[in-house]
Amino acid sequence: MYLFIYAPHPDTSWIALSTRDGAKFKKRVIKKGPSGRGDILRNIDQLMRAAKKTPKHIEGVVVCTGPGHFTYVRSSVVIANTFGWALGIPVCGLADVDEKEFVAAGLKGILKKKRFVPAVPAYGKEPNITQSRNTETR
């Protein structure tokens, strides 16, 4: 079973589980929470529970590495790399891949990988990090 994490933007984020041949495919759209961000890990947990699977069933992870929203891309890549490292499974990072082609390209790419090599984010531009508004914490 393969885990797919497609989360370049808050409005187009989803995760999926798929068999090696793509025949069985379960997708879950990640909705924005009260903070305006989707909770990728919570959604992965819920999807895996619904499929009656555990992390040990994951053979590889395919992740969208960008370009996209800085926080979403960074979070997605960190989660994918953590699964890969902890489980000793391959991670396939895909940049500039259309959402409709993501699963097919991901299956093709992950089957070529034999071991864990971390995915690297491709943000598309420099992050826009601002100063904290809370002056008491300085």
Residue pairs with C-beta under 8 A, 6 or more apart in sequence:
1 17
1 18
1 19
1 20
1 53
1 57
1 58
1 59
2 17
2 18
2 19
2 20
2 58
2 59
2 60
2 61
2 62
2 106
2 107
2 110
3 15
3 16
3 17
3 44
3 58
3 60
3 61
3 62
3 80
3 83
4 15
4 16
4 17
4 18
4 61
4 62
4 63
4 102
4 103
4 106
5 15
5 40
5 44
5 61
5 62
5 63
5 64
5 76
5 79
5 80
6 12
6 13
6 14
6 15
6 16
6 63
6 64
6 76
6 99
6 102
7 13
7 14
7 15
7 30
7 38
7 40
7 64
7 68
7 72
7 73
7 75
7 76
8 64
8 66
8 67
8 68
8 69
8 72
8 73
8 76
9 68
9 69
9 72
10 32
10 36
10 37
10 38
10 69
10 72
12 99
13 29
13 30
13 38
13 40
13 72
14 27
14 28
14 29
14 30
15 27
15 28
15 30
15 40
15 43
15 44
15 47
16 25
16 26
16 27
16 28
16 47
16 103
17 24
17 25
17 26
17 47
17 48
17 51
17 53
18 24
18 25
18 26
18 103
18 107
19 25
20 59
20 107
20 111
21 107
22 103
22 104
22 107
25 103
26 47
26 50
26 51
28 43
28 46
28 47
30 38
30 39
30 40
30 43
31 38
32 38
33 39
37 71
37 72
38 72
40 75
40 76
40 79
41 79
44 79
48 54
48 55
48 57
55 83
55 86
55 87
56 87
58 83
58 87
58 89
59 89
60 84
60 89
60 90
60 91
60 92
60 110
60 113
61 80
61 83
61 84
61 89
61 90
61 91
61 92
61 110
62 80
62 91
62 92
62 93
62 94
62 102
62 103
62 106
62 107
62 109
62 110
63 76
63 77
63 79
63 80
63 91
63 92
63 93
63 94
63 119
64 73
64 76
64 93
64 94
64 95
64 97
64 102
65 73
65 76
65 77
65 93
65 94
65 95
65 119
65 120
65 121
65 122
66 73
66 95
66 96
66 121
66 122
66 123
66 124
67 73
67 95
67 96
67 122
67 123
67 124
67 125
68 123
68 124
70 123
70 127
70 128
73 121
73 122
73 123
74 121
74 123
77 93
77 119
77 120
77 121
80 91
80 93
80 119
81 91
81 118
81 119
83 89
83 91
84 90
84 91
84 116
84 118
84 119
85 116
85 118
88 115
88 116
89 116
90 110
90 113
90 114
90 115
90 116
90 117
91 113
91 116
91 117
91 118
91 119
92 106
92 109
92 110
92 112
92 113
92 119
93 119
93 120
93 121
94 102
94 105
94 106
94 109
95 122
96 122
97 105
97 106
132 138
